[in-house]
Amino acid sequence: MVQIQDISQVSTLHAPAAPNGISATELRPWGSFTTLEEGPGYKIKRIEVKSGHRLSLQMHHHRSEHWIVVSGTAKVTCGETEQVLFTNQSTYVPQCISHRLENPGVIPLILIEVQNGEYLGEDDIVRFQDDYARTEKAK
């Protein structure tokens, strides 16, 4: 039974994007994200960050983000401010402000990210520091 569940999860990870803009789960070195819904000016993602991992210190020219913690612990850097968030807490990341998301806990961090802006492409990421050597800057 476990093998069947594993096969089912793998096929879900590699499924083609649905016609309505919802994509399959995308794997990253720090964890994964799944686009749940997308429309004009907004995108909603489920983000999972592995224990002890963090995303790059980054910023976006064309979007703001709102993060809601579903489970786990989130260490959030936004500009010069650092805060720790727990289940059912949230924070806002304004457009053009450097930010980072980190999982200092022992269980996976799961959060919902709501993006708002005129352009929501993955290439609107300017990386300032990255644990995985992905420091190329998007335009």
C-alpha positions as CSV (number, residue, x, y, z in Angstrom):
1,M,0.0,0.0,0.0
2,V,2.8,2.4,0.8
3,Q,4.4,1.8,-2.6
4,I,1.1,2.7,-4.3
5,Q,0.9,5.9,-2.3
6,D,4.5,6.8,-3.2
7,I,3.8,6.2,-6.9
8,S,0.6,8.4,-6.7
9,Q,2.6,11.2,-5.1
10,V,5.3,11.1,-7.7
11,S,2.8,11.2,-10.6
12,T,1.2,14.2,-9.0
13,L,4.5,16.0,-8.8
14,H,5.1,15.7,-12.5
15,A,1.6,16.3,-13.8
16,P,1.3,18.9,-16.6
17,A,-0.1,22.3,-15.7
18,A,-3.9,22.5,-15.7
19,P,-5.6,24.8,-18.3
20,N,-6.8,27.2,-15.6
21,G,-3.2,28.2,-14.6
22,I,-3.0,25.8,-11.6
23,S,0.3,24.0,-11.8
24,A,1.7,20.8,-10.3
25,T,4.0,20.9,-7.3
26,E,7.5,22.3,-8.1
27,L,10.4,21.0,-6.1
28,R,13.1,23.3,-4.8
29,P,16.3,22.6,-2.7
30,W,14.5,24.0,0.4
31,G,11.2,22.2,-0.2
32,S,8.4,22.7,-2.7
33,F,5.5,24.9,-3.7
34,T,2.1,24.3,-5.4
35,T,0.1,26.9,-7.2
36,L,-3.5,26.5,-5.9
37,E,-5.2,29.3,-7.8
38,E,-4.2,32.1,-10.1
39,G,-6.1,35.0,-11.7
40,P,-5.6,38.6,-12.8
41,G,-3.4,40.3,-10.2
42,Y,-3.2,37.4,-7.7
43,K,-1.7,34.0,-7.2
44,I,-2.2,31.6,-4.2
45,K,0.5,29.0,-3.4
46,R,1.0,26.3,-0.8
47,I,4.7,26.4,0.3
48,E,6.5,23.7,2.2
49,V,9.9,24.4,3.7
50,K,12.0,21.5,5.0
51,S,13.3,21.6,8.6
52,G,16.5,23.6,8.9
53,H,16.1,25.1,5.4
54,R,15.4,28.6,4.1
55,L,14.6,30.4,0.9
56,S,16.9,33.0,-0.6
57,L,17.1,36.6,0.7
58,Q,15.1,38.2,-2.1
59,M,12.8,40.9,-3.3
60,H,10.2,41.4,-6.1
61,H,9.7,44.5,-8.2
62,H,6.1,43.7,-9.2
63,R,4.3,41.9,-6.3
64,S,3.6,41.9,-2.6
65,E,3.1,38.8,-0.6
66,H,1.0,37.7,2.4
67,W,2.1,34.6,4.3
68,I,-0.2,32.6,6.6
69,V,1.4,29.7,8.6
70,V,-0.7,26.5,8.4
71,S,1.7,24.4,10.5
72,G,5.3,24.5,11.8
73,T,7.4,27.5,12.7
74,A,8.4,30.3,10.3
75,K,11.3,32.7,10.9
76,V,10.6,35.7,8.7
77,T,13.0,38.4,7.7
78,C,11.3,41.5,6.2
79,G,13.6,44.5,5.6
80,E,15.4,45.0,8.9
81,T,12.8,43.2,11.0
82,E,12.9,39.5,12.1
83,Q,9.9,37.7,13.6
84,V,8.9,34.1,14.4
85,L,5.4,33.0,13.4
86,F,3.4,30.0,14.5
87,T,0.3,28.2,13.3
88,N,-2.5,30.6,12.3
89,Q,-0.2,33.7,12.4
90,S,0.5,35.8,9.3
91,T,2.7,38.6,7.9
92,Y,2.8,41.0,5.0
93,V,5.8,41.4,2.7
94,P,5.5,44.7,0.7
95,Q,6.7,45.0,-2.9
96,C,10.4,46.0,-3.3
97,I,11.4,44.9,0.3
98,S,14.0,42.3,0.9
99,H,12.7,39.2,2.6
100,R,13.4,35.6,3.6
101,L,11.5,32.7,4.9
102,E,13.1,30.1,7.1
103,N,12.1,26.9,9.0
104,P,14.0,26.7,12.3
105,G,11.7,24.0,13.5
106,V,11.9,20.2,13.4
107,I,8.7,19.6,11.4
108,P,8.0,20.9,7.9
109,L,6.8,24.5,7.7
110,I,3.6,24.7,5.6
111,L,2.2,28.1,4.7
112,I,-0.2,29.7,2.2
113,E,1.2,32.6,0.2
114,V,-1.1,35.1,-1.5
115,Q,0.7,37.2,-4.1
116,N,-0.8,40.5,-5.4
117,G,0.7,42.6,-8.2
118,E,0.8,43.5,-11.9
119,Y,3.2,40.7,-12.7
120,L,3.5,37.4,-10.8
121,G,6.1,35.4,-12.8
122,E,8.8,33.4,-11.1
123,D,11.4,35.5,-12.9
124,D,10.5,38.5,-10.8
125,I,12.9,37.4,-8.1
126,V,16.1,39.4,-7.2
127,R,18.3,37.2,-5.0
128,F,20.7,38.9,-2.7
129,Q,21.9,35.7,-0.8
130,D,21.1,32.1,-1.4
131,D,22.2,28.9,0.4
132,Y,21.9,26.9,-2.9
133,A,24.1,29.2,-5.1
134,R,21.1,30.6,-7.1
135,T,22.2,34.2,-6.9
136,E,21.5,35.2,-10.5
137,K,19.2,38.3,-10.6
138,A,16.0,38.2,-12.6
139,K,15.0,41.3,-14.5
